[in-house]
Amino acid sequence: MAYHVSKAHFSQLVERALAELPAQFAEFLEEVPVEVRDRSTPADRKRAGVGRDGLLLGLYHGRPLTERSVEHSGVMPDVIYVFQEDVERASDSEEGLVRQVRITVLHEIGHLFGLDEDDLDELGYG
């Protein structure tokens, strides 16, 4: 059963997950907004390869740091989306929601740093 909270409370959980990042990682996020959205769009789901009935908890949209060069100037800025409704659907308690928000935020930050799904699974953020 999904565990629902207000948008304000959910945003606070995302902010808490970001505040707990070690300084050496947090500095890379200074120019990468993390946005809470109610739900993903069909385009988001297609980009992530998630079917209509699957959950899409978050999405990193951008070029990983490991793939950047001076040739990539002028491209759209990076952004991380966290989709509240799907994160809530994956949680059945406040404790579960806090844990899932943290995992989702770290998972998407992992993509910023060039980690793929297998890497993130090995780290426990799959």
Wavefront OBJ file of the C-alpha trace (Angstrom):
o trace
v 0.000 0.000 0.000
v 1.347 3.430 -0.904
v 2.377 5.808 1.850
v 1.249 9.358 0.994
v 2.542 12.655 2.398
v 2.108 16.300 1.472
v 4.233 17.773 -1.284
v 5.927 19.999 1.324
v 6.858 17.029 3.517
v 8.099 15.046 0.528
v 10.246 17.999 -0.578
v 11.724 18.164 2.923
v 12.701 14.490 2.662
v 14.465 15.169 -0.648
v 16.240 18.171 0.906
v 17.316 16.026 3.864
v 18.764 13.379 1.530
v 20.728 16.093 -0.281
v 21.923 17.672 2.978
v 23.373 14.327 4.083
v 25.695 14.119 1.078
v 29.411 14.367 1.812
v 30.816 17.779 0.870
v 33.005 16.374 -1.936
v 29.874 15.141 -3.731
v 27.543 17.987 -2.779
v 29.769 20.552 -4.498
v 29.046 18.902 -7.872
v 25.321 19.429 -7.316
v 25.513 23.184 -6.817
v 24.403 23.738 -10.411
v 22.220 20.644 -10.804
v 18.668 21.320 -9.659
v 16.763 18.507 -8.003
v 13.073 18.917 -8.760
v 10.161 17.114 -7.151
v 7.401 16.325 -9.612
v 4.089 14.661 -8.922
v 4.536 12.090 -11.669
v 6.611 11.323 -14.734
v 5.524 12.191 -18.253
v 5.216 9.662 -21.082
v 8.450 11.137 -22.520
v 10.233 10.609 -19.175
v 9.051 7.011 -19.050
v 10.148 6.370 -22.641
v 13.584 7.919 -22.005
v 14.014 5.669 -18.962
v 12.701 2.562 -20.713
v 9.906 2.107 -18.178
v 6.656 0.545 -19.298
v 3.260 2.067 -18.670
v 2.663 0.063 -15.481
v 6.214 0.247 -14.103
v 7.454 2.662 -11.472
v 9.757 5.536 -12.366
v 11.018 6.950 -9.077
v 13.524 9.430 -10.442
v 15.291 10.511 -13.591
v 18.631 12.147 -14.299
v 18.522 14.212 -17.463
v 21.916 15.432 -18.639
v 25.416 14.385 -19.544
v 27.364 12.467 -16.868
v 30.471 14.202 -15.547
v 32.590 11.347 -16.910
v 31.469 12.133 -20.482
v 31.874 15.905 -20.525
v 34.336 17.953 -22.500
v 34.636 21.505 -23.778
v 32.700 20.363 -26.836
v 29.580 20.089 -24.699
v 29.208 23.762 -23.897
v 25.870 25.275 -24.790
v 23.846 22.144 -24.025
v 20.799 22.118 -21.799
v 21.663 22.056 -18.090
v 21.450 18.867 -16.060
v 18.454 18.230 -13.831
v 17.385 15.456 -11.480
v 13.690 14.692 -11.121
v 12.143 12.795 -8.204
v 8.599 11.577 -8.884
v 6.590 11.712 -5.672
v 3.662 9.460 -6.613
v 5.861 6.530 -7.676
v 8.183 6.896 -4.683
v 5.101 6.839 -2.446
v 3.792 3.758 -4.289
v 7.099 2.013 -3.526
v 6.786 2.842 0.203
v 4.433 1.552 2.879
v 5.499 3.615 5.900
v 7.218 6.861 6.858
v 10.440 4.946 7.464
v 10.133 3.229 4.091
v 9.442 6.548 2.372
v 12.504 8.192 3.941
v 14.650 5.241 2.844
v 13.202 5.202 -0.694
v 13.655 8.969 -1.154
v 17.298 8.640 -0.079
v 17.916 5.692 -2.414
v 16.219 7.483 -5.319
v 18.208 10.687 -4.815
v 21.493 8.773 -4.521
v 20.607 6.643 -7.554
v 20.067 9.689 -9.759
v 23.186 11.404 -8.431
v 25.042 8.210 -9.319
v 24.022 8.719 -12.953
v 25.448 12.259 -12.789
v 28.760 10.663 -11.798
v 28.595 8.195 -14.691
v 27.365 5.091 -12.871
v 25.080 2.767 -14.827
v 22.260 0.582 -13.501
v 24.572 -2.382 -12.787
v 26.981 -0.161 -10.824
v 24.089 1.263 -8.800
v 22.675 -2.215 -8.117
v 26.055 -3.313 -6.751
v 26.088 -0.277 -4.441
v 22.575 -1.017 -3.193
v 20.935 1.928 -4.975
v 19.265 -0.042 -7.760
l 1 2 3 4 5 6 7 8 9 10 11 12 13 14 15 16 17 18 19 20 21 22 23 24 25 26 27 28 29 30 31 32 33 34 35 36 37 38 39 40 41 42 43 44 45 46 47 48 49 50 51 52 53 54 55 56 57 58 59 60 61 62 63 64 65 66 67 68 69 70 71 72 73 74 75 76 77 78 79 80 81 82 83 84 85 86 87 88 89 90 91 92 93 94 95 96 97 98 99 100 101 102 103 104 105 106 107 108 109 110 111 112 113 114 115 116 117 118 119 120 121 122 123 124 125 126
